[in-house]
Every structure is written in structure tokens, then in C-alpha cells.
């Protein structure tokens, strides 16, 4: 779902927010967290989302979250192929109108729940050469 890059400014912003919320994080922990975010392919937005997730969900009064609390965050969206969508529809599991095609960087679209497209600002699929949605 994340299509942006990880920049030095984005890392500073995310790590700064983590320090604001958890001042007991050491410089060594922040350095390891930075390295792990880079190694795990984080983007600026995913780094901020991970820090915000830990801020919102960490349980442990007067405790410091560990690196895994941040790195373990990942927002995934369930996507379906056109065939999978048809099969689920034929079984009565889903309604066609609840799904829309999105661009995931492949030659064909994937189908995602309409509310997730809006919530996460996903890019709608545009058929090559037509300028219209699939």
C-alpha cells in the first residue's frame, strides 16, 4: 500500500515522534530502529504509521516499547484478482459493487473493497489506452 520512499527527513520525523512519545528510548535503540526500518523497506509514510500505531496501541505504563513493536507494524490490504472476485461472487460471499479495481503496478488490476480505496487513498485502475477504469 505504500508507494513513497524512505527519506532522511522522513526518518528524522518518525524517530523524533517516537522520542516525543517514548523519551526513555536510548540513542542506541533509535539507531537500531533506524537501521531496521531501512532494512525492512519502510517508507516515510509507513514509518510514521508504525510510530503512530505504537503510540496508539502500546500497553505498558512507564515502559519503553522495543524495536519489534515498531517494525512489526504493517498495514496490509486484501486484494483479489478478477477471477477470485468472480468466484467469491458466484458463491454469494461478496457483492461486486463493494469492490473496485486498483493499480498495484502490474499489467492487470487487483480488486479492493471500496472503503479501503477511500480510506488509504489507493490509485484506481485505468485501462491502458482508454483512460477509463476497468
C-alpha positions as CSV (number, residue, x, y, z in Angstrom):
1,X,0.0,0.0,0.0
2,X,3.0,2.3,0.5
3,X,4.3,3.8,-2.7
4,X,6.5,6.6,-1.3
5,X,10.2,6.3,-0.4
6,X,12.2,6.4,2.8
7,X,14.0,9.7,3.0
8,X,16.3,11.1,5.7
9,X,13.7,13.7,6.5
10,X,11.0,11.1,6.9
11,X,13.2,9.0,9.2
12,X,14.0,12.1,11.3
13,X,10.3,12.9,11.6
14,X,9.3,9.4,12.5
15,X,12.1,8.8,15.0
16,X,11.5,12.3,16.5
17,X,7.9,11.4,17.1
18,X,8.9,8.2,18.7
19,X,11.2,10.0,21.1
20,X,8.5,12.5,21.9
21,X,6.1,9.7,22.9
22,X,8.7,7.5,24.5
23,X,11.5,9.7,25.9
24,X,13.2,6.7,27.5
25,X,14.3,5.3,24.1
26,X,18.1,5.4,24.0
27,X,20.2,6.8,21.2
28,X,21.4,3.2,20.6
29,X,17.8,1.9,20.3
30,X,16.9,4.7,17.9
31,X,20.0,3.9,15.8
32,X,18.9,0.2,15.6
33,X,15.3,1.2,14.9
34,X,16.5,3.4,12.0
35,X,18.7,0.6,10.6
36,X,15.8,-1.9,10.9
37,X,13.4,0.4,9.2
38,X,15.8,0.8,6.3
39,X,16.5,-3.0,6.1
40,X,12.8,-3.8,6.2
41,X,11.9,-1.5,3.3
42,X,10.0,1.1,5.3
43,X,8.8,4.3,3.5
44,X,8.3,7.7,5.1
45,X,4.5,7.1,5.5
46,X,4.9,3.5,6.8
47,X,7.5,4.8,9.4
48,X,5.1,7.4,10.6
49,X,2.2,4.9,10.6
50,X,4.3,2.4,12.6
51,X,5.2,5.0,15.2
52,X,1.6,6.2,15.4
53,X,0.4,2.6,15.8
54,X,2.8,2.0,18.7
55,X,1.7,5.3,20.3
56,X,-1.9,4.4,20.0
57,X,-1.6,0.7,21.0
58,X,1.4,0.2,23.2
59,X,0.4,-1.2,26.6
60,X,2.8,-0.7,29.4
61,X,2.6,2.3,31.6
62,X,6.1,3.7,32.2
63,X,7.7,1.1,29.9
64,X,9.6,1.5,26.7
65,X,8.5,-0.3,23.5
66,X,11.0,-2.5,21.9
67,X,12.2,-2.4,18.3
68,X,9.8,-5.2,17.3
69,X,6.8,-3.1,18.4
70,X,7.6,-0.6,15.6
71,X,9.0,-3.0,13.0
72,X,6.1,-5.5,13.4
73,X,3.6,-2.9,12.1
74,X,2.5,-3.5,8.6
75,X,-0.8,-2.4,7.0
76,X,-1.9,-5.0,4.5
77,X,-4.9,-4.8,2.3
78,X,-6.6,-7.9,1.0
79,X,-6.6,-7.8,-2.8
80,X,-8.4,-10.1,-5.2
81,X,-7.8,-11.0,-8.8
82,X,-10.7,-10.7,-11.2
83,X,-11.1,-14.5,-11.2
84,X,-11.1,-14.6,-7.4
85,X,-13.7,-11.8,-7.3
86,X,-15.9,-13.8,-9.7
87,X,-15.6,-17.0,-7.7
88,X,-16.4,-15.3,-4.4
89,X,-19.4,-13.5,-6.0
90,X,-20.7,-16.7,-7.5
91,X,-20.5,-18.3,-4.0
92,X,-22.5,-15.4,-2.6
93,X,-19.6,-14.3,-0.4
94,X,-19.3,-10.8,-1.7
95,X,-21.1,-8.2,-3.8
96,X,-19.5,-6.8,-7.0
97,X,-20.4,-3.2,-6.0
98,X,-18.3,-3.4,-2.9
99,X,-15.1,-3.8,-4.8
100,X,-13.2,-1.6,-7.2
101,X,-10.1,-2.1,-9.4
102,X,-6.9,-0.6,-8.2
103,X,-3.4,-0.1,-9.7
104,X,-0.8,-2.2,-7.9
105,X,1.9,-1.8,-10.5
106,X,1.0,-4.9,-12.5
107,X,-0.4,-5.3,-16.0
108,X,-3.8,-6.1,-14.6
109,X,-5.7,-4.5,-11.7
110,X,-6.4,-6.1,-8.3
111,X,-9.8,-5.6,-6.7
112,X,-10.1,-4.0,-3.3
113,X,-13.0,-3.1,-1.0
114,X,-14.4,0.3,-1.9
115,X,-14.0,1.7,1.6
116,X,-10.3,0.8,1.7
117,X,-9.7,2.6,-1.6
118,X,-11.1,5.7,0.0
119,X,-9.5,5.2,3.5
120,X,-6.0,4.7,2.1
121,X,-6.2,6.8,-1.0
122,X,-5.4,3.9,-3.3
123,X,-4.9,4.7,-7.0
124,X,-7.8,3.5,-9.2
125,X,-7.0,1.3,-12.2
126,X,-7.1,3.0,-15.6
127,X,-7.2,0.7,-18.6
128,X,-4.2,1.3,-20.9
129,X,-5.1,3.3,-23.9
130,X,-8.7,4.1,-22.8
131,X,-8.2,6.4,-19.8
132,X,-11.2,4.7,-18.2
133,X,-11.5,2.4,-15.3
134,X,-11.5,-1.4,-15.9
